Amino acid sequence: MIVSVIYPKRDGSHFDMKYYLEKHVPLVQKLWGGAHGLKGARVLHGTASLGGTPDYEVIALLEFESHEAFLRAAGAHGDEIMGDIKHFTNVQPYLQLNAVVAG
């Protein structure tokens, strides 16, 4: 199961990639890894779109053992992880849970 965490790029938005990569991603891995079921994370940085400017600054793809594992992890440490967002951006991300059907 993949959780997509999607940070939109908007007029006036900012995103501190250094903080995100050096502090936030390790925090997510520490709190949601191991017994909480996070198996891996990939970070995609939007650089362009067919129209020019990307619609999304960052898309993080978090791989969990199962839907239930993500719900347990979010219940255990979701507030701490979501509370850290204000340190690197002024937008709230969209979260989407995805079943892997190919690949």
C-alpha positions as CSV (number, residue, x, y, z in Angstrom):
1,M,0.0,0.0,0.0
2,I,1.3,3.4,-0.9
3,V,0.4,6.7,0.8
4,S,0.9,9.7,-1.4
5,V,1.6,12.9,0.5
6,I,1.1,15.7,-2.0
7,Y,2.2,19.3,-1.3
8,P,0.6,21.7,-3.8
9,K,2.6,24.7,-5.2
10,R,0.6,27.9,-4.9
11,D,1.2,31.6,-5.2
12,G,2.8,32.7,-2.0
13,S,3.7,29.1,-0.8
14,H,7.1,28.2,0.4
15,F,8.9,24.9,0.9
16,D,12.2,24.4,2.8
17,M,13.6,21.4,1.0
18,K,16.7,21.2,3.2
19,Y,14.6,21.0,6.4
20,Y,12.2,18.5,4.7
21,L,15.0,16.1,3.6
22,E,17.3,16.5,6.7
23,K,14.6,16.7,9.5
24,H,11.1,15.7,8.4
25,V,11.8,12.6,6.3
26,P,14.1,11.1,9.0
27,L,11.4,11.9,11.6
28,V,8.8,10.0,9.5
29,Q,11.1,7.1,9.0
30,K,12.0,7.0,12.8
31,L,8.4,7.2,14.0
32,W,6.6,5.1,11.3
33,G,9.4,2.6,10.5
34,G,10.0,-0.7,12.1
35,A,7.0,-2.0,14.0
36,H,4.8,0.6,12.5
37,G,5.1,-0.8,9.0
38,L,6.8,1.9,6.9
39,K,8.8,-0.1,4.4
40,G,10.2,2.8,2.4
41,A,9.8,6.4,1.2
42,R,10.5,8.1,-2.1
43,V,10.5,11.9,-2.5
44,L,9.7,13.5,-5.8
45,H,10.4,17.2,-6.3
46,G,8.2,18.9,-9.0
47,T,10.4,20.8,-11.4
48,A,8.0,21.4,-14.4
49,S,4.8,20.4,-16.0
50,L,3.6,20.5,-19.6
51,G,2.2,23.9,-18.9
52,G,5.5,25.2,-17.3
53,T,5.2,25.5,-13.5
54,P,4.6,22.3,-11.6
55,D,1.3,22.0,-9.7
56,Y,3.0,20.2,-6.8
57,E,6.2,21.1,-5.0
58,V,6.7,17.7,-3.5
59,I,5.1,14.3,-3.7
60,A,6.2,11.8,-1.1
61,L,5.4,8.1,-1.7
62,L,5.3,6.1,1.6
63,E,5.2,2.4,1.3
64,F,3.4,0.5,4.1
65,E,2.9,-3.1,4.7
66,S,-0.9,-2.6,4.6
67,H,-3.7,-0.1,4.9
68,E,-4.1,-1.2,8.6
69,A,-0.4,-0.6,9.3
70,F,-0.7,3.0,8.0
71,L,-3.7,3.6,10.2
72,R,-1.9,2.3,13.2
73,A,1.2,4.4,12.5
74,A,-0.9,7.5,11.9
75,G,-2.8,6.9,15.2
76,A,0.4,6.5,17.1
77,H,2.4,9.4,15.7
78,G,0.3,11.3,13.2
79,D,0.0,14.4,15.4
80,E,3.7,14.7,15.8
81,I,4.4,14.3,12.1
82,M,1.6,16.6,11.0
83,G,2.7,19.1,13.6
84,D,6.2,19.3,12.0
85,I,4.8,20.5,8.6
86,K,4.8,24.2,9.8
87,H,8.6,24.0,10.0
88,F,9.0,23.6,6.2
89,T,5.9,24.8,4.4
90,N,2.9,27.0,4.7
91,V,0.5,24.6,2.8
92,Q,-1.3,21.5,4.1
93,P,-0.6,18.4,2.0
94,Y,-3.2,16.1,0.5
95,L,-3.0,12.5,1.6
96,Q,-4.2,9.7,-0.6
97,L,-4.1,6.0,0.2
98,N,-3.3,3.8,-2.8
99,A,-3.5,0.1,-3.7
100,V,-0.7,-1.0,-6.0
101,V,-2.3,-2.7,-9.0
102,A,0.7,-2.9,-11.3
103,G,4.5,-2.5,-11.1
